[in-house]
């Protein structure tokens, strides 16, 4: 029976060594998993910062573009307003000129009617 005992010892030692190797390999895998998890978290954090930066840059760009478009629209509205005002003032001057001419004509008729020898009612 002593022979069986000696044969069992190498098997037990081999299992022990194999278990130690498996445990060591498992620890390495756990360390790799933790390193990968840490790296993934760092990548995600970096991506969030980059996304935030891109979003802020896009918002700034959009705000600048909107401000530029508003300025162009304001300038265009001012040009249209100035043209409308100029047209209205021109029409008002023309109408005022016609009114002055009619007023002069009316004054001449009144003077002709009132003044002697002007063909008024006194003749």
C-alpha positions as CSV (number, residue, x, y, z in Angstrom):
1,X,0.0,0.0,0.0
2,X,2.9,2.2,0.4
3,X,3.2,2.2,-3.3
4,X,-0.2,3.7,-3.8
5,X,0.5,6.5,-1.4
6,X,3.6,7.5,-3.4
7,X,1.7,7.5,-6.6
8,X,-1.0,9.7,-5.1
9,X,1.4,12.3,-3.9
10,X,2.6,13.4,-7.4
11,X,-1.0,13.6,-8.6
12,X,-1.9,15.8,-5.5
13,X,1.2,17.9,-6.2
14,X,0.2,18.3,-9.8
15,X,-3.3,19.3,-8.8
16,X,-1.9,21.8,-6.4
17,X,0.4,23.3,-9.0
18,X,-2.4,23.4,-11.6
19,X,-4.7,25.1,-9.1
20,X,-2.0,27.6,-8.2
21,X,-1.5,28.3,-11.9
22,X,-5.3,28.7,-12.5
23,X,-5.5,31.0,-9.5
24,X,-2.6,33.0,-10.8
25,X,-4.1,33.2,-14.3
26,X,-7.5,34.1,-12.8
27,X,-5.8,37.0,-10.8
28,X,-4.1,38.1,-14.0
29,X,-7.4,38.1,-15.9
30,X,-9.1,40.0,-13.0
31,X,-6.3,42.6,-13.1
32,X,-6.7,42.9,-16.9
33,X,-10.5,43.2,-16.6
34,X,-10.1,45.9,-14.0
35,X,-7.5,47.7,-16.2
36,X,-9.9,47.4,-19.2
37,X,-12.7,48.8,-17.0
38,X,-10.6,51.7,-15.9
39,X,-9.5,52.4,-19.4
40,X,-13.1,52.3,-20.6
41,X,-14.2,54.7,-17.9
42,X,-11.4,57.1,-18.9
43,X,-12.4,56.8,-22.6
44,X,-16.0,57.5,-21.7
45,X,-15.1,60.5,-19.6
46,X,-12.8,61.8,-22.3
47,X,-15.6,61.3,-24.9
48,X,-18.1,63.2,-22.7
49,X,-15.7,66.1,-22.3
50,X,-15.1,66.1,-26.1
51,X,-18.8,65.9,-26.8
52,X,-19.5,68.8,-24.4
53,X,-16.7,70.9,-26.1
54,X,-18.2,70.1,-29.5
55,X,-21.7,71.0,-28.4
56,X,-20.5,74.3,-26.9
57,X,-18.6,75.1,-30.1
58,X,-21.7,74.3,-32.2
59,X,-23.8,76.5,-29.9
60,X,-21.3,79.4,-30.1
61,X,-21.2,79.0,-33.9
62,X,-25.0,78.9,-34.2
63,X,-25.3,82.0,-32.0
64,X,-22.8,83.8,-34.1
65,X,-24.5,82.8,-37.3
66,X,-27.9,83.9,-35.9
67,X,-26.4,87.2,-34.8
68,X,-25.0,87.7,-38.3
69,X,-28.3,86.8,-39.9
70,X,-30.2,89.2,-37.6
71,X,-27.8,92.0,-38.4
72,X,-28.2,91.4,-42.1
73,X,-32.0,91.3,-41.7
74,X,-32.0,94.5,-39.6
75,X,-29.9,96.2,-42.3
76,X,-32.2,95.0,-45.1
77,X,-35.3,96.2,-43.1
78,X,-33.6,99.5,-42.6
79,X,-32.9,99.8,-46.3
80,X,-36.5,99.0,-47.1
81,X,-37.8,101.4,-44.4
82,X,-35.6,104.2,-45.8
83,X,-36.8,103.5,-49.3
84,X,-40.4,103.6,-48.2
85,X,-39.9,106.8,-46.2
86,X,-38.1,108.4,-49.2
87,X,-40.9,107.4,-51.5
88,X,-43.5,108.7,-49.1
89,X,-41.6,112.0,-48.6
90,X,-41.3,112.4,-52.4
91,X,-45.0,111.8,-52.9
92,X,-45.7,114.2,-50.1
93,X,-43.5,116.9,-51.7
94,X,-45.2,116.3,-55.1
95,X,-48.6,116.6,-53.5
96,X,-47.6,119.7,-51.6
97,X,-46.3,121.2,-54.9
98,X,-49.7,120.5,-56.6
99,X,-51.6,121.9,-53.6
100,X,-49.4,125.1,-53.7
101,X,-50.2,125.4,-57.4
102,X,-53.9,125.0,-56.8
103,X,-53.7,127.5,-54.0
104,X,-52.0,130.0,-56.2
105,X,-54.6,129.4,-58.9
106,X,-57.4,129.9,-56.4
107,X,-55.8,133.0,-55.0
108,X,-55.6,134.5,-58.6
109,X,-59.2,133.7,-59.2
110,X,-60.2,135.3,-55.9
111,X,-58.1,138.3,-56.6
112,X,-59.7,138.6,-60.1
113,X,-63.1,138.4,-58.6
114,X,-62.4,140.9,-55.9
115,X,-60.2,143.5,-57.6
116,X,-61.7,146.1,-59.9
117,X,-61.4,145.2,-63.6
118,X,-60.8,141.6,-62.8
119,X,-64.1,140.5,-64.2
120,X,-65.8,140.2,-60.9
121,X,-69.4,140.9,-59.9
122,X,-68.8,144.6,-59.6
123,X,-68.7,145.1,-63.4
